[in-house]
Amino acid sequence: MSRKRYYTYRSLHREREYGGYWYSGLWLVLRPILVGICVAAIVVGLISTAWRGIYDRYAAPVDGSDDTPVAFAIASGASLTRVSRDLEEAGLIQSASVFKYYCDFAGLGQKIQAGNYQLSRTMSMTEIADRLTMGDGVPMVRNITYIPGWTVEEFAAYLVEVGVLDDSAEFLALCRTGEAFNDYTYVADVRESGKASRRKYVLEGYLAADTYEVYTDVTPAEIIRKLLSQTDNIYTVADAERAAELGMSMDEVFTLASLIEKEAKTGDFRKVSAVFHNRLKKNMRLDSDVTVHYVTGVRKMALTDADLAVDSPYNTYRVTGLPAGPICSPSREAIQAALYPDETYISEGYLYFCAKDPESGELVFSRTLEEHERAVEAYRESWIDWDEERGIQ
């Protein structure tokens, strides 16, 4: 064998021994990669199939063809478990447990907001969860405001006007007797004292003037309880102790405060209180126009003899001392004025006041009847004009 043929034979033998032709080495590199890709594709396919089965069974829309709106309400304070169960019972999700686990895992459990929502069975579980955390449902609460100086009838009319109540009959009936609220000590005291039969509304004056948040489906009794509870808050132990020093009951304080609220602006509350305290000490009639207004339902600046003679336990031109009960809900400031009258006006013996300007509410105070009569003569024409401009007879 020639040397050239020998080397050629050895080279061919070496190529076969170490993998054959040149691409054999490349195959050795690519083969595990291709095998890995195939295995991964199979695994992904299996996972995808499994996920699709899980999704269809637990997370997919209950009915992809039924887009009918479904009203769904979440009450304030409702737990995630309760919301999940209600959704399943409403036919909006396929599994309450899966919905709860999903919300917990996604950190949505504490973000679901109370409200009235419009959902549908075409929505997936995740879409419903997102909707309930967006707070785009109709709020289940609203604010109502009782303005100081309002009567229970005015507040009842307001509740109907703003749509909180359909009508005022039940609300007024509850306020008239107060029977359902005997668990409030001051209500029980009024009812047991024998005063209730003389009053237009047992609860007049005790519905604390303030702004409140209530549920949209609140009942008349629930509204009343919320306001009575606030009265417990605004009439403190210190107030009760001060009333005892004055020899007054809580009911007397609220009755006097209601007169003060209606007679004056805040700046004159303590002066008016001093006049009333001075008259009470002298056993004089209070001669308060606003008590007549409460009976007639008309705010009239120039009262006639017929107005002054109206037969009512509220008419302080006929009864001595305080009227049968409060004539409105007093503010905290009026209550404080009833408890702490102006000491200067007390000591100087002021016994009278009248309106100087019906528009501004400015008052003129007098010590003697002669001074008072001169003031009345000076301003009576303006009162008559004010009434005539408003068509008040």
C-alpha positions as CSV (number, residue, x, y, z in Angstrom):
1,M,0.0,0.0,0.0
2,S,1.4,3.3,-0.9
3,R,1.9,6.0,1.8
4,K,-0.8,8.2,0.2
5,R,-3.4,5.5,0.3
6,Y,-2.5,4.6,3.8
7,Y,-3.1,8.2,5.1
8,T,-6.4,8.5,3.2
9,Y,-7.6,5.2,4.8
10,R,-6.5,6.3,8.3
11,S,-8.4,9.6,7.9
12,L,-11.6,8.0,6.8
13,H,-11.4,5.5,9.6
14,R,-10.9,8.4,12.1
15,E,-14.0,10.3,10.8
16,R,-16.2,7.2,11.2
17,E,-14.8,6.6,14.6
18,Y,-15.5,10.1,15.9
19,G,-18.9,10.8,14.4
20,G,-18.8,10.4,10.7
21,Y,-19.2,13.4,8.5
22,W,-18.9,17.1,9.6
23,Y,-22.6,17.5,10.5
24,S,-22.6,14.7,12.9
25,G,-21.1,16.9,15.6
26,L,-23.8,19.6,15.0
27,W,-26.5,17.0,15.5
28,L,-25.0,16.0,18.8
29,V,-25.4,19.7,19.9
30,L,-28.9,20.2,18.5
31,R,-30.5,16.9,19.5
32,P,-31.0,17.6,23.3
33,I,-32.2,21.1,22.5
34,L,-34.9,19.8,20.1
35,V,-35.9,17.1,22.5
36,G,-36.3,19.8,25.2
37,I,-38.4,22.0,23.0
38,C,-40.7,19.0,22.2
39,V,-41.1,18.1,25.8
40,A,-41.8,21.8,26.7
41,A,-44.4,22.0,24.0
42,I,-46.1,18.9,25.3
43,V,-46.0,20.2,28.9
44,V,-47.4,23.6,27.8
45,G,-50.1,21.8,25.9
46,L,-51.1,19.7,28.9
47,I,-51.1,22.8,31.2
48,S,-53.1,24.8,28.7
49,T,-55.6,22.0,28.4
50,A,-55.8,21.7,32.1
51,W,-56.2,25.4,32.6
52,R,-58.8,25.7,30.0
53,G,-60.8,22.9,31.8
54,I,-60.4,24.7,35.2
55,Y,-61.3,28.1,33.7
56,D,-64.4,26.7,31.9
57,R,-65.5,24.9,35.1
58,Y,-64.8,27.6,37.7
59,A,-63.9,31.1,36.2
60,A,-65.6,31.4,32.8
61,P,-68.9,33.3,32.5
62,V,-71.9,31.3,33.7
63,D,-73.7,31.9,30.4
64,G,-71.9,33.7,27.6
65,S,-75.1,34.3,25.7
66,D,-77.2,35.8,28.6
67,D,-76.4,39.5,28.9
68,T,-79.5,40.3,31.0
69,P,-78.6,42.8,33.7
70,V,-78.6,41.3,37.2
71,A,-79.0,43.6,40.2
72,F,-76.5,42.7,42.9
73,A,-76.2,44.4,46.3
74,I,-73.3,44.3,48.8
75,A,-74.2,45.5,52.3
76,S,-71.8,47.7,54.2
77,G,-69.5,45.4,56.3
78,A,-70.4,42.3,54.3
79,S,-67.6,39.6,54.5
80,L,-65.9,38.3,51.4
81,T,-67.4,34.9,52.2
82,R,-70.9,36.4,52.2
83,V,-70.3,38.2,49.0
84,S,-68.9,35.0,47.3
85,R,-71.9,33.0,48.5
86,D,-74.4,35.6,47.3
87,L,-72.8,35.8,43.9
88,E,-73.1,32.0,43.5
89,E,-76.7,32.0,44.7
90,A,-77.5,34.8,42.2
91,G,-76.0,32.6,39.4
92,L,-73.3,35.1,38.6
93,I,-70.3,32.9,39.3
94,Q,-69.7,29.1,39.2
95,S,-68.0,28.6,42.5
96,A,-68.1,30.7,45.7
97,S,-65.0,29.0,47.0
98,V,-62.9,29.7,43.9
99,F,-64.0,33.3,43.8
100,K,-63.1,33.8,47.5
101,Y,-59.6,32.1,46.9
102,Y,-59.0,34.2,43.9
103,C,-59.9,37.5,45.6
104,D,-57.7,36.5,48.6
105,F,-54.8,35.6,46.3
106,A,-55.1,38.7,44.2
107,G,-55.4,41.0,47.3
108,L,-58.9,42.1,46.3
109,G,-60.7,40.9,49.4
110,Q,-60.4,44.2,51.3
111,K,-61.1,46.3,48.2
112,I,-64.6,45.1,47.4
113,Q,-67.0,48.0,48.1
114,A,-70.6,48.1,49.3
115,G,-73.1,49.2,46.8
116,N,-75.8,48.2,44.3
117,Y,-74.3,46.8,41.1
118,Q,-75.6,45.8,37.7
119,L,-73.8,42.6,36.7
120,S,-74.5,39.9,34.0
121,R,-73.9,36.2,33.5
122,T,-71.6,37.0,30.5
123,M,-69.0,38.4,32.9
124,S,-66.1,36.2,34.0
125,M,-65.2,35.7,37.6
126,T,-62.3,38.1,37.3
127,E,-64.4,40.7,35.6
128,I,-66.9,40.6,38.4
129,A,-64.2,40.8,41.0
130,D,-62.7,43.9,39.3
131,R,-66.2,45.5,39.0
132,L,-66.9,45.1,42.7
133,T,-63.6,46.7,43.6
134,M,-64.1,49.8,41.4
135,G,-66.8,51.3,43.6
136,D,-69.0,52.0,40.6
137,G,-72.1,50.6,42.2
138,V,-74.9,52.9,43.4
139,P,-74.0,53.9,46.9
140,M,-76.0,52.3,49.7
141,V,-75.7,55.3,52.0
142,R,-76.6,58.9,51.7
143,N,-76.5,62.1,53.9
144,I,-79.5,63.7,55.5
145,T,-79.5,67.0,57.4
146,Y,-81.8,68.2,60.2
147,I,-81.4,72.0,60.4
148,P,-81.6,73.6,63.9
149,G,-85.0,75.3,64.3
150,W,-86.9,72.7,62.2
151,T,-89.9,71.0,63.6
152,V,-90.5,67.2,63.1
153,E,-93.1,68.1,60.5
154,E,-90.6,70.2,58.5
155,F,-88.0,67.4,58.7
156,A,-90.5,64.8,57.7
157,A,-91.4,66.9,54.6
158,Y,-87.7,67.2,53.8
159,L,-87.2,63.4,54.0
160,V,-90.0,62.9,51.5
161,E,-88.8,65.7,49.2
162,V,-85.3,64.2,48.9
163,G,-86.6,60.7,48.4
164,V,-85.5,59.1,51.7
165,L,-89.2,58.3,52.6
166,D,-92.1,57.7,50.3
167,D,-94.4,59.5,52.7
168,S,-94.2,61.1,56.2
169,A,-97.2,59.3,57.9
170,E,-95.3,56.6,59.7
171,F,-92.4,58.9,60.7
172,L,-94.9,61.5,62.2
173,A,-96.9,58.8,63.9
174,L,-93.8,57.5,65.6
175,C,-92.8,61.1,66.7
176,R,-96.3,61.8,67.9
177,T,-96.4,59.1,70.6
178,G,-92.8,58.3,71.2
179,E,-94.0,54.9,72.4
180,A,-91.5,52.9,70.4
181,F,-88.6,54.8,72.0
182,N,-89.2,54.3,75.7
183,D,-85.7,52.9,76.0
184,Y,-84.4,56.5,75.8
185,T,-84.6,57.8,79.4
186,Y,-85.7,61.3,78.5
187,V,-88.5,60.0,76.2
188,A,-89.7,57.7,79.0
189,D,-89.6,60.6,81.4
190,V,-91.8,62.7,79.2
191,R,-94.3,59.9,78.6
192,E,-94.5,59.0,82.3
193,S,-94.8,62.6,83.5
194,G,-98.2,63.1,82.0
195,K,-96.9,65.8,79.6
196,A,-97.3,63.5,76.5
197,S,-101.0,64.0,76.2
198,R,-100.6,67.8,76.0
199,R,-98.0,67.7,73.2
200,K,-98.3,67.7,69.5
201,Y,-95.3,65.4,69.2
202,V,-93.7,63.7,72.1
203,L,-90.3,63.7,70.3
204,E,-90.4,67.3,69.2
205,G,-87.1,68.9,70.2
206,Y,-85.3,65.6,70.8
207,L,-84.3,64.8,67.2
208,A,-80.8,66.3,67.3
209,A,-80.1,68.7,64.5
210,D,-77.1,67.5,62.5
211,T,-76.0,65.8,59.3
212,Y,-76.2,62.0,59.3
213,E,-75.2,59.1,57.0
214,V,-78.1,56.6,56.6
215,Y,-78.7,53.6,54.4
216,T,-80.8,54.2,51.3
217,D,-83.4,51.7,52.5
218,V,-83.5,53.2,56.0
219,T,-86.8,53.0,57.9
220,P,-88.5,55.9,59.8
221,A,-87.8,54.2,63.1
222,E,-84.1,53.8,62.2
223,I,-83.8,57.5,61.3
224,I,-85.5,58.5,64.6
225,R,-83.2,56.2,66.7
226,K,-80.1,57.7,65.0
227,L,-81.1,61.2,65.9
228,L,-82.2,60.3,69.4
229,S,-78.8,58.7,70.0
230,Q,-77.1,61.9,68.9
231,T,-79.2,63.8,71.5
232,D,-77.6,61.5,74.1
233,N,-74.2,62.7,72.8
234,I,-74.9,66.5,72.8
235,Y,-76.5,66.6,76.2
236,T,-73.6,65.8,78.5
237,V,-73.3,64.9,82.2
238,A,-72.0,68.5,82.7
239,D,-75.2,69.8,81.1
240,A,-77.4,67.7,83.4
241,E,-75.4,68.9,86.4
242,R,-75.8,72.5,85.3
243,A,-79.6,72.0,84.8
244,A,-79.9,70.6,88.3
245,E,-78.2,73.8,89.6
246,L,-80.9,75.8,87.9
247,G,-83.6,73.5,89.1
248,M,-84.5,72.5,85.6
249,S,-85.1,69.1,84.0
250,M,-83.7,68.1,80.7
251,D,-87.1,68.5,79.2
252,E,-87.4,72.1,80.5
253,V,-83.9,72.9,79.2
254,F,-84.8,71.6,75.7
255,T,-88.1,73.4,75.7
256,L,-86.5,76.7,76.7
257,A,-83.7,76.1,74.2
258,S,-86.2,75.6,71.4
259,L,-87.8,79.0,72.1
260,I,-84.4,80.6,72.1
261,E,-83.6,78.9,68.8
262,K,-86.6,80.4,67.1
263,E,-86.6,83.8,68.7
264,A,-83.0,84.9,67.9
265,K,-79.8,84.7,66.0
266,T,-76.9,82.9,67.6
267,G,-75.3,86.1,68.8
268,D,-78.4,87.0,70.9
269,F,-79.1,83.5,72.3
270,R,-77.8,84.2,75.8
271,K,-79.5,87.6,76.0
272,V,-82.9,86.1,75.1
273,S,-82.2,83.3,77.5
274,A,-81.6,85.9,80.3
275,V,-85.0,87.5,79.5
276,F,-86.8,84.2,79.7
277,H,-85.0,83.2,82.9
278,N,-85.9,86.6,84.5
279,R,-89.6,86.2,83.6
280,L,-89.7,82.6,84.8
281,K,-88.3,83.8,88.2
282,K,-91.0,86.4,88.4
283,N,-93.7,83.9,87.5
284,M,-94.5,86.0,84.4
285,R,-95.9,84.7,81.1
286,L,-93.1,84.4,78.5
287,D,-95.2,86.1,75.8
288,S,-93.2,84.5,73.1
289,D,-94.5,85.0,69.6
290,V,-92.8,81.8,68.3
291,T,-95.0,79.6,70.5
292,V,-98.0,81.1,68.7
293,H,-96.3,80.4,65.4
294,Y,-95.9,76.8,66.4
295,V,-99.6,76.4,67.0
296,T,-100.8,78.3,63.9
297,G,-98.0,77.1,61.5
298,V,-97.5,80.6,60.3
299,R,-94.6,82.9,61.0
300,K,-96.3,86.3,61.5
301,M,-94.4,89.4,62.8
302,A,-97.5,91.4,63.8
303,L,-99.7,89.2,65.9
304,T,-103.4,90.1,66.3
305,D,-105.6,89.7,69.3
306,A,-107.0,86.6,67.8
307,D,-103.5,85.1,67.4
308,L,-102.7,85.9,71.0
309,A,-105.9,84.3,72.3
310,V,-105.4,81.0,70.5
311,D,-106.3,78.2,72.9
312,S,-103.2,75.9,73.2
313,P,-100.9,74.6,75.9
314,Y,-98.1,76.0,73.7
315,N,-99.4,79.6,73.6
316,T,-97.2,81.4,76.2
317,Y,-99.5,84.5,76.0
318,R,-102.1,82.3,77.8
319,V,-100.1,79.9,79.9
320,T,-97.7,80.8,82.6
321,G,-94.2,79.4,82.4
322,L,-92.8,77.2,79.7
323,P,-95.1,75.8,76.9
324,A,-96.2,72.2,76.8
325,G,-92.9,71.1,75.2
326,P,-90.2,72.0,72.7
327,I,-91.4,73.8,69.5
328,C,-88.4,72.7,67.4
329,S,-85.0,71.0,67.6
330,P,-82.6,73.4,69.2
331,S,-78.9,73.6,68.3
332,R,-76.2,72.9,70.7
333,E,-75.6,76.6,71.1
334,A,-79.2,77.2,72.0
335,I,-79.0,74.5,74.7
336,Q,-75.9,76.1,76.1
337,A,-77.7,79.4,76.1
338,A,-80.6,78.0,78.1
339,L,-78.1,76.6,80.6
340,Y,-75.9,79.7,80.7
341,P,-77.9,82.9,80.2
342,D,-76.2,86.3,79.9
343,E,-75.2,87.2,83.4
344,T,-75.3,90.9,82.8
345,Y,-78.8,90.8,81.4
346,I,-79.8,88.6,84.3
347,S,-78.4,91.0,86.9
348,E,-79.7,94.1,85.2
349,G,-83.2,92.6,85.1
350,Y,-84.0,92.6,81.3
351,L,-87.6,91.4,80.9
352,Y,-88.5,92.2,77.3
353,F,-87.3,92.1,73.7
354,C,-88.7,92.7,70.2
355,A,-87.6,92.6,66.6
356,K,-86.0,95.7,65.3
357,D,-85.5,94.4,61.7
358,P,-87.5,91.3,60.5
359,E,-84.9,90.6,57.8
360,S,-81.8,90.7,59.9
361,G,-83.3,89.3,63.1
362,E,-81.8,92.1,65.1
363,L,-83.5,92.5,68.5
364,V,-84.1,95.4,70.9
365,F,-84.0,94.6,74.6
366,S,-85.8,96.5,77.4
367,R,-85.8,96.4,81.2
368,T,-89.2,97.9,81.7
369,L,-92.6,97.6,80.1
370,E,-92.6,101.3,79.2
371,E,-89.3,100.9,77.3
372,H,-90.7,97.8,75.6
373,E,-93.9,99.5,74.5
374,R,-92.0,102.4,73.0
375,A,-89.8,99.9,71.0
376,V,-92.9,98.0,69.8
377,E,-94.5,101.3,68.7
378,A,-91.3,102.2,66.8
379,Y,-91.1,99.0,64.8
380,R,-94.6,97.7,64.5
381,E,-95.2,99.3,61.1
382,S,-92.2,97.4,59.7
383,W,-93.6,94.2,61.0
384,I,-97.0,94.8,59.3
385,D,-95.2,95.7,56.0
386,W,-93.2,92.5,56.3
387,D,-96.3,90.4,56.7
388,E,-98.2,92.2,53.9
389,E,-95.3,91.7,51.4
390,R,-95.6,88.0,52.0
391,G,-99.3,87.9,51.9
392,I,-99.7,86.9,55.5
393,Q,-102.9,88.0,57.1
